[in-house]
Amino acid sequence: MCKRPLEAEDLFKLKLVGDPQVSPGGDKVAYVLTQMDFEKDGYTSSVYVSAWRDAGKQWTHYHSGERLVQDKHPRWSPDGKLLAFLSNRTGKEQVWIMPVSGGEAQPLTNVPQGVRQFVWSPDGKKMALSIRGDINTDQEETTKSDVKQVARLRYKADGTGLFDDKRLHIYIFDLQTRHYERITDERFDFIEPVFSPDGMKLAYIGSKAEDQEWNYLPSIWQYDLKTGEEQCLYQGQGRIQGLSYSPDGRWIAFVGHDKGEISSANLNVWVVSTQTGEARNVSEHLDYTAEDVIGVDAKYDTGRLRPLWDSTSTNLYFVATVRGDVRLFKTNLSGEVSGMHSPAGHTITSFDLIDDDHAVFIQAHPHSPGDVVVQSLDKIEDQKQLTDWNGALLRDEIALSTPEKIEYTSVDGWKIEGWILKPYGFDPNKKYPLILQIHGGPHTAYGNGFHHEMQWMAARGYVVLYTNPRGSHGYGQRFVEACVGDWAGKDYEDIMAGVDYVLKCYDFVDEAQLFVTGGSYGGYMTNMIVTKTNRFKAAVTQRCLSNLYSFYGTSDIGFYFGKWQLGGADLWEDEDKIMAFSPIRYARNVKTPILIMHSEQDLRCPMEQAEQWYVALRRLGVKTKLIRFPDENHDLSRSGKPKHRLERLHHILNWFEEHRETGKSN
């Protein structure tokens, strides 16, 4: 059968799986399946359960009606008889519960603000909940003014909006009495609760430091459920996330670093003694970040991945980004990291342990957004795929382009990796236009995940080039921090060297038909590129930055992210340095037609950044257009409304097609 090219609308046929959770008996795996609903312009999620030993689907819970229901975050009760999950069936997300043996799901909580996280106690009688605001006082405030009052520095977040004065609290919820007890200080934020194995302690993350508003360094706290006493177990010196008690209760593992509030630092696996608070980095000698940072547009967002213990309380499993892959590693309490426990050429987006010999994870690759896979921890080749949700579409019906990995030498002799996608129906004797894609971050990476947008561009007759310039994760600490204080410096040269390499080595690329696009830092880099060169026929900048001075005060992260990313530059002492990194200073140089696309509710790279860039270019006579997406945030390309996502794709290629000399390329 002749396979067809990928269409933009195929985005809505994708089924995205994530968050695998192994039952206490080890025989079942619960996971979440998410789909886009184009007609209702939203997303639906369902919880599935598979009996993994025979790969048989045991049961699932479907939804009907007009509402876009999202069931997610499935968690087994300790006895394995119940499955709890978060659902928006009644509006705000609440904890729902259903018997595994059969029966309808029932709401367990009824919190006005909704529940953000929950975790079972080991005896199954309680849950710890993460809730923004106070359950009682917030109910009394429903008739108050809608005027917002802001009295703290960190008062908003992209995707969330304004916090006002409402803090994230930890509650203990009694399943029998339905009583909620707040255990954390109302003046501060606390997240990620986790019970000790004996159920007597609860650990969580937060800060009570006086300078936390501008220097947020969270700590690990431990609460005694019997005495009500709270102890600061570990005073953090950097990032902390993904708490995990050892089975013997002696240690708490987490993923983080001790480098302050710096995102360019590799994350490591740490353990903290629950008795003394002594902390130890147990993946120090692995020069890769212990997280998944591969940028794709088709992935179920599991959230932060925590390290997981084996039954002996001596070994920990975790994921790390390695040269475009996300692979599973093991370390022990002595910091001895063993080899990779998952195959190359893939990315692991979430995982759980079945026992000391097997893990289950969501495994993606360039031709699949991910499936549930059971993997032997000793033999990489011993793998069992439990699901094949997208095989009929992406394997049997559509002809996808296979990425070709490239490696080239940039300035200073640095080795840079990248990939190219060849067009649908590729003919080496023809000439094709090229689209250069630039990732955000700057400390993320491209790699071996499924990227619908790039595959669609290849299907439309373009060669697609995407690279990991210095600043990208997956190549060591020296590599990832090399762009700090040098935005659009050597990393710009890395990207241009990649274009030069492709033009030299692949004579099917039309040098006169080059296009460029990127989002976030990739949008910033796109802006800087068109101020430095006229080699591109047209550009599309997305969720971009144009003025790093105003970014400091308008972004949810600007006041700290901008300072250390620009090498310590601060508003009052380094105005000229900050503006020297800003594309808007060089707007007079721009000659390339540029399309500007931005989300109106983007609080990370605010709308004003696009507006400044548009006004400057328009006033200077540059051919430009501004596309504004209402009710969308920074994640439009990954989790925006389906209709907006489709329109976004068409805007990009329509702009390139408008400026493409179709007579010169095929």
C-alpha positions as CSV (number, residue, x, y, z in Angstrom):
1,M,0.0,0.0,0.0
2,C,1.3,3.4,-0.9
3,K,1.6,5.5,2.2
4,R,0.4,9.1,2.3
5,P,2.2,12.2,3.6
6,L,1.4,13.5,7.1
7,E,-1.3,16.2,7.3
8,A,-1.6,19.0,9.8
9,E,-4.9,17.6,10.9
10,D,-3.3,14.3,11.8
11,L,-2.3,16.0,15.0
12,F,-5.8,15.4,16.3
13,K,-5.6,11.7,15.6
14,L,-2.6,11.2,17.9
15,K,-3.1,9.3,21.2
16,L,-0.7,10.4,23.9
17,V,0.1,8.1,26.8
18,G,1.8,8.8,30.1
19,D,2.2,8.5,33.8
20,P,2.4,4.6,34.2
21,Q,1.7,3.4,37.7
22,V,2.3,-0.2,38.8
23,S,-0.2,-1.8,41.2
24,P,1.0,-2.9,44.6
25,G,0.9,-6.5,43.5
26,G,3.0,-5.7,40.4
27,D,0.7,-7.3,38.0
28,K,-1.2,-4.3,36.6
29,V,-0.2,-1.0,35.1
30,A,-2.4,2.1,35.1
31,Y,-1.7,4.9,32.7
32,V,-3.3,7.9,31.1
33,L,-4.3,8.3,27.5
34,T,-4.9,11.8,26.2
35,Q,-6.5,12.9,22.9
36,M,-7.4,16.2,21.2
37,D,-11.0,16.9,20.4
38,F,-11.1,19.3,17.5
39,E,-14.9,19.8,17.5
40,K,-15.0,20.7,21.2
41,D,-11.6,22.4,20.9
42,G,-10.0,20.8,23.9
43,Y,-8.5,17.6,25.3
44,T,-9.9,14.5,26.9
45,S,-8.0,12.1,29.1
46,S,-8.9,8.6,30.3
47,V,-7.3,6.1,32.7
48,Y,-6.5,2.7,31.3
49,V,-5.3,-0.4,33.2
50,S,-3.3,-3.3,31.6
51,A,-2.4,-6.7,33.0
52,W,1.2,-6.4,31.7
53,R,2.2,-10.1,31.9
54,D,-0.2,-11.0,29.1
55,A,-0.4,-7.5,27.6
56,G,-4.2,-7.7,27.9
57,K,-6.2,-4.6,28.5
58,Q,-8.1,-5.1,31.7
59,W,-10.5,-2.2,31.8
60,T,-10.8,1.5,31.1
61,H,-13.3,4.2,31.9
62,Y,-14.7,6.2,29.0
63,H,-16.6,9.5,29.1
64,S,-19.5,10.9,27.1
65,G,-21.4,14.2,26.9
66,E,-20.4,17.7,26.0
67,R,-17.8,18.4,28.7
68,L,-14.1,17.8,28.0
69,V,-13.3,15.4,30.8
70,Q,-9.8,14.9,31.9
71,D,-9.0,12.0,34.2
72,K,-5.3,11.9,35.1
73,H,-2.7,11.2,37.8
74,P,-3.9,7.6,38.6
75,R,-2.6,6.3,42.0
76,W,-3.2,2.8,43.4
77,S,-4.4,2.4,47.0
78,P,-1.8,0.5,49.1
79,D,-4.0,-2.6,49.1
80,G,-4.5,-2.4,45.3
81,K,-8.3,-2.5,45.5
82,L,-8.9,1.1,44.6
83,L,-7.6,3.5,42.0
84,A,-7.7,7.2,42.7
85,F,-7.2,9.9,40.1
86,L,-7.7,13.6,39.5
87,S,-10.7,14.6,37.4
88,N,-12.4,17.8,36.3
89,R,-15.8,16.1,35.8
90,T,-17.5,18.5,38.2
91,G,-15.5,21.6,37.4
92,K,-12.3,22.1,39.4
93,E,-10.0,19.1,39.6
94,Q,-10.9,16.8,42.5
95,V,-9.8,13.4,43.7
96,W,-12.0,10.6,42.4
97,I,-11.9,7.0,43.4
98,M,-13.1,3.7,41.9
99,P,-12.8,0.0,42.8
100,V,-10.5,-2.0,40.5
101,S,-13.0,-4.9,40.6
102,G,-15.6,-2.8,38.9
103,G,-18.1,0.0,39.6
104,E,-18.5,3.7,38.9
105,A,-16.0,6.3,40.0
106,Q,-17.1,8.6,42.8
107,P,-15.8,12.0,43.9
108,L,-13.7,11.8,47.1
109,T,-12.9,15.5,47.6
110,N,-15.0,18.7,47.2
111,V,-12.5,21.5,47.4
112,P,-13.6,24.9,45.9
113,Q,-10.1,25.7,44.6
114,G,-9.5,22.1,43.3
115,V,-6.8,19.7,44.2
116,R,-3.4,20.0,42.5
117,Q,-1.6,16.9,43.9
118,F,-2.5,14.0,46.2
119,V,-0.7,11.0,47.7
120,W,-2.0,8.0,49.6
121,S,-0.8,7.2,53.2
122,P,0.7,3.7,53.5
123,D,-2.4,2.4,55.5
124,G,-4.8,3.8,52.9
125,K,-6.8,5.8,55.4
126,K,-5.5,9.2,54.6
127,M,-4.2,11.3,51.7
128,A,-2.0,14.3,51.6
129,L,-3.3,17.0,49.3
130,S,-1.7,20.0,47.7
131,I,-4.2,22.9,47.4
132,R,-3.8,26.6,46.6
133,G,-5.4,28.8,49.2
134,D,-7.3,28.1,52.4
135,I,-10.3,25.8,52.1
136,N,-12.4,27.7,54.7
137,T,-11.5,31.4,54.2
138,D,-11.5,31.2,50.4
139,Q,-15.2,30.0,50.5
140,E,-16.1,33.1,52.5
141,E,-14.4,35.4,49.9
142,T,-16.5,34.4,46.9
143,T,-18.5,37.7,47.1
144,K,-15.5,40.0,47.5
145,S,-14.3,42.4,44.8
146,D,-12.7,41.1,41.6
147,V,-9.9,43.7,42.0
148,K,-6.5,42.0,42.2
149,Q,-4.2,42.9,45.0
150,V,-0.5,42.1,44.6
151,A,1.9,42.2,47.5
152,R,4.8,39.9,46.6
153,L,7.4,39.6,43.9
154,R,6.5,36.1,42.7
155,Y,2.9,36.8,42.0
156,K,2.2,35.1,38.7
157,A,3.1,32.1,36.6
158,D,2.6,31.2,33.0
159,G,-0.2,28.8,32.6
160,T,-1.6,29.6,36.0
161,G,-2.1,33.4,36.1
162,L,-2.0,35.6,39.1
163,F,-1.6,34.0,42.5
164,D,-2.9,37.0,44.5
165,D,-2.1,36.2,48.2
166,K,-3.1,32.6,48.0
167,R,-0.3,30.1,48.9
168,L,0.1,26.4,48.1
169,H,-0.7,24.4,51.3
170,I,-0.5,20.8,52.3
171,Y,-3.6,19.2,53.8
172,I,-4.1,15.9,55.5
173,F,-7.4,14.4,54.3
174,D,-9.1,11.6,56.3
175,L,-11.0,9.3,53.9
176,Q,-13.5,8.2,56.6
177,T,-14.4,11.4,58.3
178,R,-13.7,13.6,55.2
179,H,-11.9,16.1,57.4
180,Y,-9.2,18.4,56.0
181,E,-6.4,19.5,58.2
182,R,-3.9,22.1,56.9
183,I,-0.4,21.4,58.3
184,T,1.7,24.0,56.6
185,D,2.4,27.7,57.5
186,E,-0.2,29.9,55.7
187,R,2.5,32.5,54.9
188,F,4.5,30.2,52.5
189,D,4.2,27.8,49.6
190,F,4.7,24.0,50.0
191,I,4.5,21.3,47.4
192,E,5.1,17.6,46.6
193,P,4.0,15.8,49.8
194,V,5.1,12.2,50.2
195,F,4.5,9.9,53.2
196,S,7.3,7.9,54.9
197,P,6.9,4.1,54.6
198,D,5.6,3.8,58.1
199,G,3.1,6.6,57.6
200,M,4.3,8.5,60.6
201,K,6.0,11.3,58.7
202,L,5.2,13.5,55.7
203,A,7.9,15.2,53.7
204,Y,7.4,18.2,51.4
205,I,9.2,21.0,49.7
206,G,9.1,24.7,50.5
207,S,10.9,27.8,51.8
208,K,10.4,30.0,54.8
209,A,13.5,32.1,54.1
210,E,13.0,35.9,54.4
211,D,14.7,36.5,51.0
212,Q,12.7,33.7,49.2
213,E,10.8,36.3,47.1
214,W,14.0,37.1,45.1
215,N,16.2,34.2,46.0
216,Y,14.0,31.1,46.1
217,L,16.0,28.1,47.5
218,P,13.5,25.5,48.7
219,S,14.2,23.1,51.6
220,I,12.9,19.6,52.5
221,W,10.6,19.6,55.5
222,Q,9.4,16.7,57.5
223,Y,6.2,16.7,59.5
224,D,5.5,14.3,62.4
225,L,1.8,13.3,62.1
226,K,1.7,12.2,65.7
227,T,3.2,15.2,67.4
228,G,2.4,17.8,64.8
229,E,6.1,19.0,64.9
230,E,7.7,20.3,61.7
231,Q,11.4,20.0,61.0
232,C,13.6,21.5,58.3
233,L,15.4,18.3,57.3
234,Y,17.6,19.8,54.6
235,Q,18.3,23.5,53.8
236,G,18.4,23.6,50.0
237,Q,21.1,25.4,48.1
238,G,19.4,25.1,44.7
239,R,16.6,23.2,43.0
240,I,14.7,20.4,44.7
241,Q,12.0,18.2,43.2
242,G,10.7,14.7,43.1
243,L,10.9,13.5,46.7
244,S,11.1,9.7,47.3
245,Y,11.4,7.9,50.6
246,S,13.6,4.8,50.7
247,P,11.6,1.6,51.7
248,D,13.5,1.5,55.0
249,G,12.6,5.1,55.7
250,R,16.3,6.1,56.3
251,W,16.7,8.3,53.2
252,I,14.8,10.8,51.0
253,A,15.9,11.0,47.5
254,F,15.3,13.9,45.2
255,V,16.4,15.4,41.9
256,G,18.1,18.8,42.1
257,H,21.4,20.8,42.4
258,D,23.2,23.1,44.9
259,K,24.0,25.9,42.4
260,G,21.4,28.4,43.5
261,E,18.6,29.5,41.3
262,I,20.3,28.6,38.1
263,S,18.6,26.6,35.3
264,S,21.8,25.9,33.4
265,A,23.1,23.5,36.1
266,N,22.7,19.7,35.5
267,L,20.2,18.2,37.9
268,N,21.6,15.3,39.9
269,V,20.1,12.6,42.2
270,W,20.6,13.4,45.9
271,V,19.8,11.5,49.1
272,V,19.2,13.0,52.5
273,S,19.3,11.2,55.8
274,T,16.0,11.3,57.6
275,Q,17.8,11.2,60.9
276,T,20.7,13.7,60.4
277,G,19.7,15.8,57.4
278,E,23.1,14.9,55.8
279,A,22.8,15.3,52.0
280,R,24.8,13.4,49.4
281,N,25.0,13.8,45.6
282,V,24.8,10.2,44.3
283,S,25.0,10.9,40.5
284,E,27.8,13.5,40.7
285,H,30.0,11.7,38.2
286,L,27.3,11.5,35.5
287,D,27.7,14.6,33.4
288,Y,24.1,14.7,32.2
289,T,21.0,16.3,33.6
290,A,18.7,13.9,35.5
291,E,15.5,14.9,33.7
292,D,13.8,14.8,30.3
293,V,14.4,18.1,28.4
294,I,13.7,16.9,24.9
295,G,11.4,19.3,23.1
296,V,8.5,17.8,21.2
297,D,4.9,18.9,20.4
298,A,3.2,15.6,21.1
299,K,3.8,14.4,24.6
300,Y,1.6,13.8,27.6
301,D,2.9,16.0,30.4
302,T,3.6,13.8,33.4
303,G,5.4,16.5,35.3
304,R,8.5,16.1,37.3
305,L,10.0,12.6,37.4
306,R,11.3,11.5,40.7
307,P,14.0,8.9,41.4
308,L,12.7,5.5,42.4
309,W,14.2,3.0,44.9
310,D,14.6,-0.7,44.6
311,S,13.4,-2.9,47.5
312,T,16.8,-3.0,49.2
313,S,16.9,0.8,49.8
314,T,20.4,0.9,48.3
315,N,19.8,1.5,44.5
316,L,18.0,4.3,42.7
317,Y,16.7,4.5,39.2
318,F,16.3,7.8,37.3
319,V,16.2,9.2,33.8
320,A,18.8,11.5,32.2
321,T,19.0,13.4,28.9
322,V,22.0,12.0,26.9
323,R,22.8,13.4,23.4
324,G,19.2,13.5,22.2
325,D,18.1,10.4,24.1
326,V,16.4,10.2,27.5
327,R,17.6,7.0,29.1
328,L,17.2,5.1,32.4
329,F,20.2,5.0,34.8
330,K,20.9,3.3,38.2
331,T,23.0,4.6,41.0
332,N,23.6,3.5,44.6
333,L,24.2,5.2,47.9
334,S,28.0,5.4,47.2
335,G,27.3,7.3,44.0
336,E,28.3,4.5,41.6
337,V,26.3,5.1,38.5
338,S,25.8,2.0,36.3
339,G,25.2,1.8,32.5
340,M,22.1,2.8,30.7
341,H,19.1,0.5,31.3
342,S,17.0,1.5,28.2
343,P,17.8,1.4,24.5
344,A,19.4,4.2,22.5
345,G,17.5,6.2,19.9
346,H,14.5,6.7,22.3
347,T,13.2,9.0,25.0
348,I,11.6,7.9,28.2
349,T,8.9,10.4,29.2
350,S,7.8,8.7,32.5
351,F,8.5,5.5,34.3
352,D,7.7,3.3,37.3
353,L,9.3,0.2,38.8
354,I,7.5,-3.2,38.8
355,D,10.1,-5.0,40.9
356,D,13.9,-5.1,41.2
357,D,14.1,-6.7,37.8
358,H,11.6,-4.8,35.6
359,A,10.5,-1.2,34.9
360,V,7.6,0.1,32.9
361,F,8.0,3.3,31.0
362,I,6.6,5.4,28.2
363,Q,9.0,5.1,25.4
364,A,8.9,7.5,22.4
365,H,11.0,7.7,19.3
366,P,10.9,9.8,16.1
367,H,8.1,7.7,14.6
368,S,6.0,7.4,17.7
369,P,4.9,9.8,20.5
370,G,5.1,7.0,23.0
371,D,3.8,3.6,24.1
372,V,3.8,1.7,27.4
373,V,6.8,-0.7,27.5
374,V,8.0,-3.2,30.1
375,Q,11.8,-3.4,30.2
376,S,14.2,-5.8,31.9
377,L,16.6,-3.8,34.1
378,D,19.4,-6.3,33.2
379,K,18.9,-6.9,29.5
380,I,18.1,-3.9,27.3
381,E,17.0,-6.3,24.5
382,D,14.4,-7.9,26.8
383,Q,11.5,-5.5,26.2
384,K,7.8,-6.0,25.9
385,Q,5.5,-3.3,24.3
386,L,2.1,-3.3,25.9
387,T,0.4,-0.7,23.7
388,D,0.4,0.4,20.1
389,W,-2.0,3.3,20.1
390,N,-0.5,5.1,17.0
391,G,0.8,2.3,15.0
392,A,-2.1,2.0,12.5
393,L,-1.7,5.7,11.7
394,L,2.0,6.5,12.0
395,R,3.4,3.1,10.9
396,D,0.9,1.6,8.5
397,E,-0.8,4.7,6.9
398,I,1.6,7.6,6.9
399,A,5.1,7.8,5.4
400,L,7.2,9.6,8.0
401,S,10.7,11.0,7.5
402,T,13.5,9.3,9.4
403,P,15.8,11.8,11.0
404,E,19.4,11.6,9.8
405,K,21.9,12.5,12.5
406,I,24.7,14.9,11.7
407,E,27.8,16.0,13.6
408,Y,29.9,19.0,12.5
409,T,32.6,21.2,13.9
410,S,31.7,24.8,14.9
411,V,33.8,27.7,16.1
412,D,36.5,26.9,18.7
413,G,36.5,23.3,17.4
414,W,33.3,22.4,19.3
415,K,31.4,19.4,18.1
416,I,27.7,20.0,17.5
417,E,25.0,17.5,16.8
418,G,21.9,17.9,14.8
419,W,19.4,16.1,12.6
420,I,17.8,16.6,9.2
421,L,14.5,15.4,7.9
422,K,14.2,14.8,4.2
423,P,10.9,15.6,2.3
424,Y,8.2,13.2,1.5
425,G,8.9,11.5,-1.8
426,F,12.5,12.6,-1.6
427,D,14.5,12.6,-4.9
428,P,18.2,13.2,-4.5
429,N,18.4,14.7,-7.9
430,K,16.0,17.6,-7.0
431,K,16.5,20.8,-5.0
432,Y,14.5,21.4,-1.9
433,P,14.0,24.5,0.4
434,L,15.2,24.2,4.0
435,I,13.5,25.2,7.3
436,L,15.9,25.7,10.2
437,Q,14.2,25.0,13.6
438,I,15.6,26.4,16.8
439,H,14.7,25.1,20.2
440,G,13.9,27.1,23.3
441,G,15.3,27.2,26.8
442,P,18.0,27.9,26.0
443,H,18.7,24.8,28.1
444,T,16.5,22.3,26.5
445,A,17.4,20.0,23.5
446,Y,16.1,18.3,20.4
447,G,16.4,14.6,20.1
448,N,14.7,11.3,19.5
449,G,11.1,12.1,20.2
450,F,8.2,12.5,17.9
451,H,7.7,16.0,16.5
452,H,4.5,16.4,14.5
453,E,5.3,19.9,13.3
454,M,8.7,19.0,11.8
455,Q,7.3,15.9,10.2
456,W,4.5,18.0,8.6
457,M,7.0,20.4,7.2
458,A,8.9,17.5,5.6
459,A,5.7,16.2,4.2
460,R,5.1,19.6,2.6
461,G,8.3,19.4,0.7
462,Y,10.9,21.0,3.0
463,V,14.2,19.7,4.4
464,V,14.1,20.4,8.1
465,L,17.3,21.1,10.1
466,Y,17.3,21.1,13.9
467,T,20.5,21.3,16.0
468,N,21.6,21.3,19.6
469,P,24.0,24.4,19.8
470,R,26.0,25.1,23.0
471,G,23.6,25.8,25.8
472,S,21.6,22.6,25.1
473,H,21.4,19.8,27.7
474,G,22.7,16.3,27.1
475,Y,26.4,17.1,26.3
476,G,27.8,17.9,29.7
477,Q,27.9,20.8,32.2
478,R,30.5,22.8,30.3
479,F,28.5,22.6,27.1
480,V,25.1,23.6,28.7
481,E,26.5,26.7,30.5
482,A,28.5,27.9,27.5
483,C,25.8,30.3,26.4
484,V,25.3,32.0,29.7
485,G,26.4,35.6,29.4
486,D,26.8,35.0,25.6
487,W,23.2,34.9,24.2
488,A,23.3,34.8,20.4
489,G,27.1,34.6,20.5
490,K,28.8,31.3,20.0
491,D,25.5,29.5,20.0
492,Y,24.4,31.6,17.0
493,E,27.7,30.6,15.3
494,D,26.9,26.9,16.1
495,I,23.6,27.2,14.4
496,M,24.9,29.0,11.3
497,A,27.7,26.4,11.1
498,G,25.0,23.7,11.0
499,V,23.4,25.5,8.0
500,D,26.8,25.8,6.3
501,Y,27.5,22.1,6.9
502,V,24.2,21.0,5.4
503,L,24.7,23.2,2.3
504,K,28.2,21.7,1.8
505,C,27.3,18.1,2.3
506,Y,23.8,17.8,0.9
507,D,23.5,19.2,-2.6
508,F,19.7,18.7,-2.7
509,V,19.3,21.7,-0.4
510,D,18.6,25.0,-2.3
511,E,20.9,27.6,-0.8
512,A,18.6,30.4,-2.1
513,Q,15.5,28.9,-0.3
514,L,16.4,29.0,3.4
515,F,13.8,29.7,6.1
516,V,14.1,30.0,9.9
517,T,11.7,29.6,12.9
518,G,11.9,29.0,16.6
519,G,10.0,29.6,19.8
520,S,10.8,31.2,23.2
521,Y,14.6,31.3,23.2
522,G,14.3,30.0,19.7
523,G,12.2,33.0,18.9
524,Y,14.8,35.3,20.5
525,M,17.5,33.6,18.4
526,T,15.3,34.0,15.3
527,N,15.1,37.7,16.0
528,M,18.8,38.0,16.5
529,I,19.5,36.0,13.3
530,V,17.6,38.4,11.1
531,T,19.6,41.3,12.6
532,K,22.9,39.5,11.8
533,T,22.3,38.0,8.3
534,N,20.0,38.3,5.3
535,R,20.6,34.7,4.2
536,F,17.1,33.5,5.0
537,K,14.2,34.2,2.6
538,A,11.7,34.6,5.5
539,A,11.4,34.0,9.3
540,V,8.7,33.2,11.8
541,T,9.4,34.2,15.4
542,Q,7.2,32.6,18.1
543,R,6.7,33.5,21.8
544,C,9.8,35.6,21.4
545,L,11.9,38.0,23.3
546,S,12.9,41.4,21.8
547,N,13.7,43.6,24.7
548,L,15.5,42.0,27.7
549,Y,15.3,45.2,29.7
550,S,11.5,45.2,29.9
551,F,11.5,41.4,30.1
552,Y,13.0,41.8,33.6
553,G,9.8,43.4,34.9
554,T,7.0,41.8,32.8
555,S,7.9,38.1,32.7
556,D,7.0,35.7,35.5
557,I,10.7,34.7,35.7
558,G,12.4,37.8,34.3
559,F,13.7,39.3,37.5
560,Y,16.0,36.4,38.3
561,F,16.3,34.4,35.0
562,G,17.4,37.4,33.0
563,K,20.0,38.4,35.5
564,W,22.0,35.2,35.7
565,Q,21.4,34.2,32.1
566,L,23.1,37.5,31.0
567,G,26.1,36.9,33.3
568,G,24.9,38.8,36.3
569,A,23.6,41.9,34.5
570,D,21.2,43.9,36.6
571,L,18.9,46.7,35.5
572,W,20.5,49.6,37.3
573,E,24.1,48.9,36.8
574,D,24.1,47.1,33.4
575,E,21.5,48.8,31.2
576,D,23.8,49.0,28.2
577,K,24.9,45.3,28.5
578,I,21.2,44.2,28.7
579,M,20.3,46.2,25.7
580,A,23.3,44.8,23.8
581,F,21.7,41.4,24.1
582,S,18.3,42.7,22.9
583,P,17.2,42.3,19.3
584,I,15.3,45.5,19.3
585,R,18.6,47.5,19.5
586,Y,19.5,46.1,16.1
587,A,16.1,46.4,14.5
588,R,17.5,48.7,11.8
589,N,19.5,45.8,10.4
590,V,16.5,43.7,9.6
591,K,15.6,43.1,6.0
592,T,14.1,39.6,6.2
593,P,10.3,39.3,6.0
594,I,9.3,38.2,9.5
595,L,6.0,36.8,10.9
596,I,5.5,37.3,14.6
597,M,3.3,34.9,16.4
598,H,2.5,35.3,20.1
599,S,0.0,34.1,22.8
600,E,-1.9,37.0,24.5
601,Q,-1.7,35.2,27.9
602,D,2.0,34.3,27.7
603,L,3.5,35.3,31.1
604,R,6.9,33.8,30.4
605,C,7.7,35.8,27.2
606,P,5.0,38.4,27.6
607,M,2.9,39.8,24.7
608,E,4.6,43.1,25.0
609,Q,7.8,41.6,23.7
610,A,6.1,40.7,20.4
611,E,4.4,44.1,20.3
612,Q,7.6,46.0,20.7
613,W,9.3,44.0,17.9
614,Y,6.3,44.4,15.6
615,V,6.1,48.2,16.1
616,A,9.8,48.6,15.6
617,L,9.9,46.6,12.4
618,R,6.8,48.1,11.0
619,R,8.0,51.6,11.6
620,L,11.3,50.7,9.9
621,G,9.4,49.4,6.9
622,V,10.2,45.7,7.3
623,K,7.7,43.4,5.8
624,T,6.0,41.9,8.9
625,K,2.8,40.7,10.4
626,L,1.7,40.1,14.0
627,I,-0.5,37.1,14.8
628,R,-2.1,37.2,18.3
629,F,-3.6,34.0,19.9
630,P,-6.2,34.9,22.5
631,D,-6.6,32.8,25.7
632,E,-3.3,31.0,25.1
633,N,-0.1,30.9,27.1
634,H,3.6,30.0,26.5
635,D,2.7,26.4,25.6
636,L,0.5,27.1,22.6
637,S,2.5,24.7,20.4
638,R,2.3,21.9,22.9
639,S,-1.0,22.2,24.8
640,G,-2.9,25.1,23.2
641,K,-6.5,24.8,22.0
642,P,-6.5,22.3,19.0
643,K,-8.0,24.9,16.6
644,H,-5.4,27.4,17.5
645,R,-2.6,24.8,17.1
646,L,-3.9,24.0,13.6
647,E,-4.1,27.7,12.7
648,R,-0.6,28.2,14.0
649,L,0.8,25.5,11.8
650,H,-0.8,26.9,8.7
651,H,0.4,30.5,9.5
652,I,4.0,29.3,9.6
653,L,4.0,27.4,6.3
654,N,1.8,30.0,4.6
655,W,4.4,32.6,5.4
656,F,7.2,30.5,4.1
657,E,5.2,29.5,0.9
658,E,4.5,33.2,0.3
659,H,8.2,33.9,0.2
660,R,9.3,30.7,-1.5
661,E,10.4,30.8,-5.1
662,T,8.5,27.7,-6.2
663,G,10.1,27.7,-9.6
664,K,13.5,27.1,-8.2
665,S,12.7,24.3,-5.8
666,N,10.5,21.3,-6.0
